[in-house]
Amino acid sequence: MDRLPVTASLSLDPAELTISFIRASGPGGQNVNKVSTAAQLRFNLDASPSLPESVKVRARHLAGSRLTTEGEIVITADRYRTQILNRDDAIERLLEVLRHAAIPPKPRRKTRPTLASKTRRLESKSKRGGVKKLRSQRPSFD
């Protein structure tokens, strides 16, 4: 198997992935109890030489509950009824996480409110204050 393309400049060595087959949960009759078709993919994110540190940090955040305390991403695929399709599904889901992690976040640009927006805000505050002031004055019954 060739290297797995993550982005145009990033790729993964398939040797970094560990795929085992387990029994799938859910419906499926007798077949589900005797055939191990679900694929469990393990990828050691911390030890991967293929990914730069910035991508690893973002992938760690994106993996969420799929990340173990040892720094491994574990993906279980049991969508299909064959090992081959489930293996390909698990690999594609891992690549999707890594593709998303490869996109650096846009830096936040500080903005300042315009003079017009400040003026509008202050005018609406004083108008609201005036309404409240009118409500609090007791009517005179002369």
MDTraj code that builds the backbone (N, CA, C; nanometers):
import mdtraj as md
import numpy as np

residues = "MET ASP ARG LEU PRO VAL THR ALA SER LEU SER LEU ASP PRO ALA GLU LEU THR ILE SER PHE ILE ARG ALA SER GLY PRO GLY GLY GLN ASN VAL ASN LYS VAL SER THR ALA ALA GLN LEU ARG PHE ASN LEU ASP ALA SER PRO SER LEU PRO GLU SER VAL LYS VAL ARG ALA ARG HIS LEU ALA GLY SER ARG LEU THR THR GLU GLY GLU ILE VAL ILE THR ALA ASP ARG TYR ARG THR GLN ILE LEU ASN ARG ASP ASP ALA ILE GLU ARG LEU LEU GLU VAL LEU ARG HIS ALA ALA ILE PRO PRO LYS PRO ARG ARG LYS THR ARG PRO THR LEU ALA SER LYS THR ARG ARG LEU GLU SER LYS SER LYS ARG GLY GLY VAL LYS LYS LEU ARG SER GLN ARG PRO SER PHE ASP".split()
xyz = np.array([
    [0.0845, -0.1188, 0.0000],
    [0.0000, 0.0000, 0.0000],
    [0.0887, 0.1246, 0.0000],
    [0.0599, 0.2188, -0.0868],
    [0.1353, 0.3441, -0.0931],
    [0.1015, 0.4306, 0.0270],
    [0.1691, 0.5432, 0.0336],
    [0.1391, 0.6373, 0.1426],
    [-0.0023, 0.6913, 0.1256],
    [-0.0685, 0.7169, 0.2376],
    [-0.2060, 0.7667, 0.2360],
    [-0.2044, 0.9186, 0.2318],
    [-0.2628, 0.9807, 0.1283],
    [-0.2578, 1.1268, 0.1191],
    [-0.3544, 1.1927, 0.2180],
    [-0.3000, 1.2830, 0.2999],
    [-0.3826, 1.3616, 0.3919],
    [-0.4165, 1.4931, 0.3226],
    [-0.3127, 1.5654, 0.2839],
    [-0.3289, 1.6874, 0.2038],
    [-0.2298, 1.6773, 0.0878],
    [-0.2175, 1.7844, 0.0115],
    [-0.1236, 1.7836, -0.1016],
    [0.0209, 1.7668, -0.0545],
    [0.0520, 1.8196, 0.0645],
    [0.1899, 1.8138, 0.1136],
    [0.2103, 1.7134, 0.2265],
    [0.1022, 1.6584, 0.2833],
    [0.1121, 1.5644, 0.3951],
    [0.0612, 1.4266, 0.3541],
    [0.1319, 1.3237, 0.3985],
    [0.0836, 1.1876, 0.3757],
    [0.1253, 1.0995, 0.4926],
    [0.0525, 0.9892, 0.5103],
    [0.0770, 0.8957, 0.6197],
    [0.1325, 0.7653, 0.5660],
    [0.2226, 0.7065, 0.6419],
    [0.2724, 0.5737, 0.6082],
    [0.1731, 0.4715, 0.6636],
    [0.1237, 0.3791, 0.5808],
    [0.0274, 0.2796, 0.6299],
    [0.0825, 0.1927, 0.7433],
    [0.2154, 0.1846, 0.7555],
    [0.2759, 0.1064, 0.8630],
    [0.2486, 0.1678, 1.0004],
    [0.2104, 0.2963, 1.0027],
    [0.1798, 0.3635, 1.1296],
    [0.0420, 0.3248, 1.1826],
    [-0.0388, 0.2622, 1.0980],
    [-0.1742, 0.2231, 1.1378],
    [-0.1754, 0.0777, 1.1815],
    [-0.2519, 0.0498, 1.2861],
    [-0.2740, -0.0872, 1.3308],
    [-0.4225, -0.1147, 1.3173],
    [-0.4575, -0.2138, 1.2368],
    [-0.5985, -0.2454, 1.2151],
    [-0.6241, -0.3877, 1.2630],
    [-0.7240, -0.4014, 1.3501],
    [-0.7665, -0.5341, 1.3948],
    [-0.9160, -0.5450, 1.3701],
    [-0.9624, -0.6667, 1.3628],
    [-1.1047, -0.6883, 1.3361],
    [-1.1719, -0.7476, 1.4585],
    [-1.2848, -0.6897, 1.4942],
    [-1.3590, -0.7299, 1.6135],
    [-1.5026, -0.7589, 1.5741],
    [-1.5763, -0.8152, 1.6660],
    [-1.7175, -0.8423, 1.6381],
    [-1.7950, -0.7128, 1.6456],
    [-1.8829, -0.6951, 1.5500],
    [-1.9652, -0.5743, 1.5447],
    [-2.0819, -0.5888, 1.6418],
    [-2.1274, -0.4773, 1.6942],
    [-2.2447, -0.4789, 1.7814],
    [-2.3689, -0.4523, 1.6981],
    [-2.4853, -0.4680, 1.7589],
    [-2.6086, -0.4345, 1.6906],
    [-2.6702, -0.5524, 1.6178],
    [-2.7731, -0.5250, 1.5369],
    [-2.8459, -0.6316, 1.4699],
    [-2.7631, -0.6972, 1.3603],
    [-2.8004, -0.8189, 1.3247],
    [-2.7303, -0.8896, 1.2192],
    [-2.7526, -1.0387, 1.2268],
    [-2.8334, -1.0818, 1.3209],
    [-2.8649, -1.2230, 1.3314],
    [-2.7474, -1.3054, 1.3778],
    [-2.7411, -1.4308, 1.3365],
    [-2.6343, -1.5212, 1.3802],
    [-2.4986, -1.4768, 1.3279],
    [-2.4980, -1.4136, 1.2128],
    [-2.3726, -1.3736, 1.1504],
    [-2.2912, -1.2798, 1.2392],
    [-2.3601, -1.1887, 1.3092],
    [-2.2901, -1.0885, 1.3894],
    [-2.2170, -1.1528, 1.5068],
    [-2.2635, -1.2700, 1.5510],
    [-2.2022, -1.3352, 1.6657],
    [-2.0819, -1.4220, 1.6308],
    [-2.0638, -1.4531, 1.5015],
    [-1.9547, -1.5445, 1.4678],
    [-1.8503, -1.4860, 1.3725],
    [-1.8811, -1.3721, 1.3110],
    [-1.7878, -1.3142, 1.2141],
    [-1.7388, -1.1785, 1.2636],
    [-1.6078, -1.1612, 1.2657],
    [-1.5493, -1.0338, 1.3107],
    [-1.5320, -0.9421, 1.1904],
    [-1.6324, -0.8588, 1.1663],
    [-1.6257, -0.7714, 1.0491],
    [-1.5960, -0.6262, 1.0847],
    [-1.6161, -0.5856, 1.2089],
    [-1.5904, -0.4468, 1.2468],
    [-1.4395, -0.4231, 1.2512],
    [-1.3966, -0.3093, 1.1990],
    [-1.2543, -0.2757, 1.1972],
    [-1.2241, -0.1763, 1.3085],
    [-1.1161, -0.2048, 1.3817],
    [-1.0716, -0.1116, 1.4855],
    [-0.9332, -0.0620, 1.4445],
    [-0.9255, 0.0675, 1.4125],
    [-0.8012, 0.1278, 1.3664],
    [-0.7362, 0.2012, 1.4825],
    [-0.6072, 0.1806, 1.5008],
    [-0.5305, 0.2515, 1.6040],
    [-0.4170, 0.3267, 1.5355],
    [-0.4047, 0.4534, 1.5711],
    [-0.3000, 0.5379, 1.5136],
    [-0.2344, 0.6153, 1.6270],
    [-0.1043, 0.5909, 1.6465],
    [-0.0326, 0.6576, 1.7547],
    [0.0049, 0.7987, 1.7071],
    [-0.0747, 0.8937, 1.7501],
    [-0.0593, 1.0329, 1.7077],
    [0.0712, 1.0921, 1.7589],
    [0.1033, 1.0662, 1.8853],
    [0.2231, 1.1252, 1.9462],
    [0.3524, 1.0749, 1.8814],
    [0.3553, 0.9481, 1.8403],
    [0.4777, 0.8887, 1.7859],
    [0.4881, 0.9003, 1.6338],
    [0.3916, 0.9622, 1.5689],
    [0.3915, 0.9676, 1.4233],
    [0.4982, 1.0636, 1.3700],
    [0.5905, 1.0128, 1.2871],
    [0.6906, 1.1012, 1.2278],
    [0.6384, 1.1756, 1.1046],
    [0.5221, 1.1363, 1.0557],
    [0.4678, 1.1941, 0.9321],
    [0.4040, 1.3298, 0.9515],
    [0.3618, 1.3612, 1.0741],
    [0.2854, 1.4836, 1.0967],
    [0.3660, 1.5876, 1.1738],
    [0.3561, 1.7142, 1.1351],
    [0.4216, 1.8197, 1.2133],
    [0.3494, 1.8407, 1.3472],
    [0.4181, 1.8989, 1.4411],
    [0.3641, 1.9154, 1.5770],
    [0.2360, 1.9984, 1.5789],
    [0.2270, 2.1003, 1.4949],
    [0.1069, 2.1846, 1.4933],
    [-0.0173, 2.1040, 1.4538],
    [-0.0018, 2.0134, 1.3573],
    [-0.1138, 1.9291, 1.3145],
    [-0.1507, 1.8312, 1.4262],
    [-0.0485, 1.7771, 1.4950],
    [-0.0742, 1.6845, 1.6055],
    [-0.1554, 1.7509, 1.7158],
    [-0.1223, 1.8750, 1.7483],
    [-0.1943, 1.9473, 1.8545],
    [-0.3405, 1.9663, 1.8160],
    [-0.3651, 2.0095, 1.6923],
    [-0.5040, 2.0302, 1.6478],
    [-0.5782, 1.8964, 1.6378],
    [-0.5111, 1.7900, 1.5925],
    [-0.5738, 1.6572, 1.5807],
    [-0.6084, 1.6024, 1.7189],
    [-0.5223, 1.6292, 1.8170],
    [-0.5493, 1.5849, 1.9550],
    [-0.6800, 1.6463, 2.0045],
    [-0.7004, 1.7726, 1.9708],
    [-0.8227, 1.8426, 2.0122],
    [-0.9439, 1.7890, 1.9362],
    [-0.9286, 1.7654, 1.8060],
    [-1.0400, 1.7192, 1.7223],
    [-1.0793, 1.5747, 1.7519],
    [-0.9835, 1.4915, 1.7924],
    [-1.0125, 1.3502, 1.8169],
    [-1.1071, 1.3314, 1.9347],
    [-1.0979, 1.4181, 2.0331],
    [-1.1891, 1.4131, 2.1475],
    [-1.1828, 1.2808, 2.2208],
    [-1.2975, 1.2126, 2.2326],
    [-1.3046, 1.0885, 2.3105],
    [-1.2395, 0.9708, 2.2380],
    [-1.2054, 0.9872, 2.1109],
    [-1.1387, 0.8798, 2.0369],
    [-0.9900, 0.8720, 2.0698],
    [-0.9383, 0.9695, 2.1460],
    [-0.7967, 0.9733, 2.1825],
    [-0.7774, 0.9062, 2.3177],
    [-0.6827, 0.8124, 2.3255],
    [-0.6552, 0.7447, 2.4518],
    [-0.5530, 0.8258, 2.5318],
    [-0.5309, 0.7845, 2.6563],
    [-0.4331, 0.8553, 2.7408],
    [-0.2904, 0.8338, 2.6908],
    [-0.2684, 0.7269, 2.6111],
    [-0.1352, 0.7001, 2.5548],
    [-0.1103, 0.7803, 2.4279],
    [-0.2087, 0.8585, 2.3847],
    [-0.1919, 0.9399, 2.2645],
    [-0.2280, 0.8678, 2.1362],
    [-0.3093, 0.7636, 2.1455],
    [-0.3526, 0.6890, 2.0280],
    [-0.4946, 0.7288, 1.9898],
    [-0.5171, 0.7454, 1.8606],
    [-0.6536, 0.7671, 1.8112],
    [-0.7095, 0.6294, 1.7761],
    [-0.8260, 0.5972, 1.8338],
    [-0.8902, 0.4683, 1.8086],
    [-1.0217, 0.4946, 1.7362],
    [-1.0358, 0.4368, 1.6176],
    [-1.1580, 0.4527, 1.5389],
    [-1.2147, 0.3137, 1.5108],
    [-1.3409, 0.2937, 1.5480],
    [-1.4081, 0.1668, 1.5228],
    [-1.5107, 0.1868, 1.4122],
    [-1.5016, 0.1049, 1.3090],
    [-1.5932, 0.1153, 1.1951],
    [-1.6701, -0.0157, 1.1811],
    [-1.8026, -0.0077, 1.1934],
    [-1.8848, -0.1274, 1.1753],
    [-2.0084, -0.0968, 1.0916],
    [-1.9932, -0.0004, 1.0031],
    [-2.1042, 0.0444, 0.9195],
    [-2.1405, -0.0588, 0.8125],
    [-2.0401, -0.1329, 0.7654],
    [-2.0611, -0.2266, 0.6550],
    [-2.0526, -0.3715, 0.7031],
    [-2.0856, -0.4652, 0.6135],
    [-2.0884, -0.6063, 0.6514],
    [-1.9623, -0.6816, 0.6096],
    [-1.8630, -0.6111, 0.5540],
    [-1.7381, -0.6772, 0.5159],
    [-1.6197, -0.6076, 0.5817],
    [-1.5143, -0.6855, 0.6059],
    [-1.3944, -0.6311, 0.6683],
    [-1.3293, -0.5248, 0.5804],
    [-1.3253, -0.5489, 0.4519],
    [-1.2567, -0.4568, 0.3603],
    [-1.3221, -0.3191, 0.3613],
    [-1.4560, -0.3177, 0.3509],
    [-1.5262, -0.1892, 0.3506],
    [-1.5123, -0.1175, 0.4847],
    [-1.5178, -0.1930, 0.5948],
    [-1.5024, -0.1316, 0.7261],
    [-1.3605, -0.0799, 0.7474],
    [-1.2610, -0.1518, 0.6969],
    [-1.1224, -0.1051, 0.7070],
    [-1.1049, 0.0263, 0.6303],
    [-1.1567, 0.0300, 0.5083],
    [-1.1457, 0.1514, 0.4263],
    [-1.2215, 0.2678, 0.4906],
    [-1.3354, 0.2387, 0.5524],
    [-1.4148, 0.3410, 0.6205],
    [-1.3377, 0.3984, 0.7390],
    [-1.2731, 0.3118, 0.8167],
    [-1.1961, 0.3569, 0.9338],
    [-1.0783, 0.4441, 0.8895],
    [-1.0095, 0.4023, 0.7840],
    [-0.8954, 0.4806, 0.7333],
    [-0.9436, 0.6162, 0.6833],
    [-1.0540, 0.6172, 0.6110],
    [-1.1068, 0.7433, 0.5576],
    [-1.1480, 0.8375, 0.6711],
    [-1.2066, 0.7831, 0.7781],
    [-1.2471, 0.8667, 0.8910],
    [-1.1255, 0.9257, 0.9635],
    [-1.0174, 0.8482, 0.9746],
    [-0.8940, 0.9004, 1.0339],
    [-0.8366, 1.0117, 0.9461],
    [-0.8322, 0.9872, 0.8145],
    [-0.7789, 1.0884, 0.7226],
    [-0.8624, 1.2163, 0.7276],
    [-0.9928, 1.2023, 0.7471],
    [-1.0819, 1.3192, 0.7562],
    [-1.0461, 1.4046, 0.8778],
    [-1.0202, 1.3393, 0.9907],
    [-0.9794, 1.4121, 1.1131],
    [-0.8468, 1.4835, 1.0875],
    [-0.7526, 1.4134, 1.0241],
    [-0.6206, 1.4725, 0.9995],
    [-0.6265, 1.5847, 0.8955],
    [-0.7137, 1.5698, 0.7958],
    [-0.7302, 1.6784, 0.6969],
    [-0.7834, 1.8039, 0.7640],
    [-0.8791, 1.7841, 0.8528],
    [-0.9364, 1.8979, 0.9249],
    [-0.8311, 1.9623, 1.0155],
    [-0.7456, 1.8790, 1.0770],
    [-0.6408, 1.9295, 1.1665],
    [-0.5291, 1.9989, 1.0889],
    [-0.5131, 1.9653, 0.9617],
    [-0.4050, 2.0239, 0.8813],
    [-0.4338, 2.1683, 0.8418],
    [-0.5589, 2.2101, 0.8540],
    [-0.5955, 2.3475, 0.8191],
    [-0.5691, 2.4366, 0.9397],
    [-0.4730, 2.5287, 0.9304],
    [-0.4457, 2.6159, 1.0453],
    [-0.5601, 2.7146, 1.0669],
    [-0.5933, 2.7435, 1.1922],
    [-0.7027, 2.8373, 1.2165],
    [-0.6641, 2.9783, 1.1731],
    [-0.7630, 3.0532, 1.1252],
    [-0.7360, 3.1903, 1.0846],
    [-0.7103, 3.2740, 1.2090],
    [-0.6049, 3.3553, 1.2095],
    [-0.5782, 3.4369, 1.3279],
    [-0.6865, 3.5436, 1.3459],
    [-0.7213, 3.5670, 1.4700],
    [-0.8251, 3.6648, 1.4996],
    [-0.7691, 3.8047, 1.4832],
    [-0.8427, 3.8874, 1.4130],
    [-0.8017, 4.0265, 1.3960],
    [-0.8796, 4.1120, 1.4927],
    [-0.8075, 4.1927, 1.5672],
    [-0.8754, 4.2818, 1.6600],
    [-0.9491, 4.3887, 1.5815],
    [-1.0729, 4.4126, 1.6197],
    [-1.1502, 4.5180, 1.5551],
    [-1.1995, 4.6131, 1.6617],
    [-1.2261, 4.7345, 1.6202],
    [-1.2784, 4.8332, 1.7142],
    [-1.4140, 4.8779, 1.6636],
    [-1.5063, 4.9056, 1.7573],
    [-1.6377, 4.9524, 1.7133],
    [-1.6262, 5.0901, 1.6476],
    [-1.7085, 5.1115, 1.5462],
    [-1.7053, 5.2407, 1.4774],
    [-1.7681, 5.3472, 1.5665],
    [-1.7425, 5.4728, 1.5341],
    [-1.7985, 5.5839, 1.6111],
    [-1.9510, 5.5820, 1.6026],
    [-2.0041, 5.5499, 1.4833],
    [-2.1490, 5.5459, 1.4649],
    [-2.2124, 5.4380, 1.5526],
    [-2.1485, 5.3202, 1.5625],
    [-2.2056, 5.2126, 1.6439],
    [-2.1995, 5.2487, 1.7926],
    [-2.0930, 5.3172, 1.8341],
    [-2.0841, 5.3631, 1.9741],
    [-2.1963, 5.4624, 2.0040],
    [-2.2176, 5.5560, 1.9112],
    [-2.3211, 5.6575, 1.9292],
    [-2.4597, 5.5931, 1.9366],
    [-2.4871, 5.4982, 1.8458],
    [-2.6162, 5.4280, 1.8474],
    [-2.6376, 5.3556, 1.9803],
    [-2.5335, 5.2905, 2.0295],
    [-2.5440, 5.2174, 2.1556],
    [-2.5758, 5.3121, 2.2707],
    [-2.5047, 5.4242, 2.2769],
    [-2.5275, 5.5194, 2.3854],
    [-2.6656, 5.5843, 2.3762],
    [-2.7097, 5.6113, 2.2537],
    [-2.8437, 5.6702, 2.2368],
    [-2.9523, 5.5725, 2.2818],
    [-2.9375, 5.4440, 2.2457],
    [-3.0391, 5.3462, 2.2865],
    [-3.0376, 5.3267, 2.4374],
    [-2.9188, 5.3361, 2.4987],
    [-2.9112, 5.3241, 2.6447],
    [-2.9818, 5.4414, 2.7136],
    [-2.9582, 5.5617, 2.6622],
    [-3.0205, 5.6777, 2.7269],
    [-3.1720, 5.6782, 2.7042],
    [-3.2148, 5.6297, 2.5860],
    [-3.3580, 5.6207, 2.5585],
    [-3.4243, 5.5218, 2.6544],
    [-3.3596, 5.4073, 2.6747],
    [-3.4105, 5.3038, 2.7650],
    [-3.4128, 5.3571, 2.9089],
    [-3.3084, 5.4292, 2.9442],
    [-3.3032, 5.4894, 3.0788],
    [-3.4169, 5.5883, 3.0981],
    [-3.4483, 5.6646, 2.9923],
    [-3.5592, 5.7610, 2.9997],
    [-3.6927, 5.6908, 3.0209],
    [-3.7137, 5.5794, 2.9516],
    [-3.8374, 5.5015, 2.9679],
    [-3.8494, 5.4536, 3.1121],
    [-3.7411, 5.4045, 3.1668],
    [-3.7439, 5.3548, 3.3046],
    [-3.7675, 5.4678, 3.4040],
    [-3.7105, 5.5831, 3.3748],
    [-3.7288, 5.6988, 3.4636],
    [-3.8758, 5.7412, 3.4654],
    [-3.9395, 5.7404, 3.3480],
    [-4.0823, 5.7749, 3.3411],
    [-4.1668, 5.6760, 3.4203],
    [-4.1294, 5.5497, 3.4170],
    [-4.2049, 5.4478, 3.4901],
    [-4.1921, 5.4662, 3.6401],
    [-4.0764, 5.5104, 3.6860],
    [-4.0535, 5.5186, 3.8307],
    [-4.1176, 5.6425, 3.8939],
    [-4.1526, 5.7437, 3.8160],
    [-4.2142, 5.8639, 3.8732],
    [-4.3585, 5.8316, 3.9108],
    [-4.3956, 5.8726, 4.0338],
    [-4.5321, 5.8479, 4.0811],
    [-4.6252, 5.9519, 4.0200],
    [-4.7405, 5.9067, 3.9742],
    [-4.8355, 6.0037, 3.9188],
    [-4.8955, 6.0889, 4.0298],
    [-4.9213, 6.2141, 3.9971],
    [-4.9822, 6.3045, 4.0976],
    [-5.1334, 6.3066, 4.0751],
    [-5.2105, 6.2875, 4.1832],
    [-5.3577, 6.2898, 4.1749],
    [-5.4091, 6.4195, 4.2337],
    [-5.4053, 6.5280, 4.1598],
    [-5.4503, 6.6573, 4.2096],
    [-5.5935, 6.6841, 4.1809],
])
top = md.Topology()
chain = top.add_chain()
for i, resn in enumerate(residues, 1):
    res = top.add_residue(resn, chain, resSeq=i)
    for name in ("N", "CA", "C"):
        top.add_atom(name, md.element.get_by_symbol(name[0]), res)
traj = md.Trajectory(xyz[None], top)
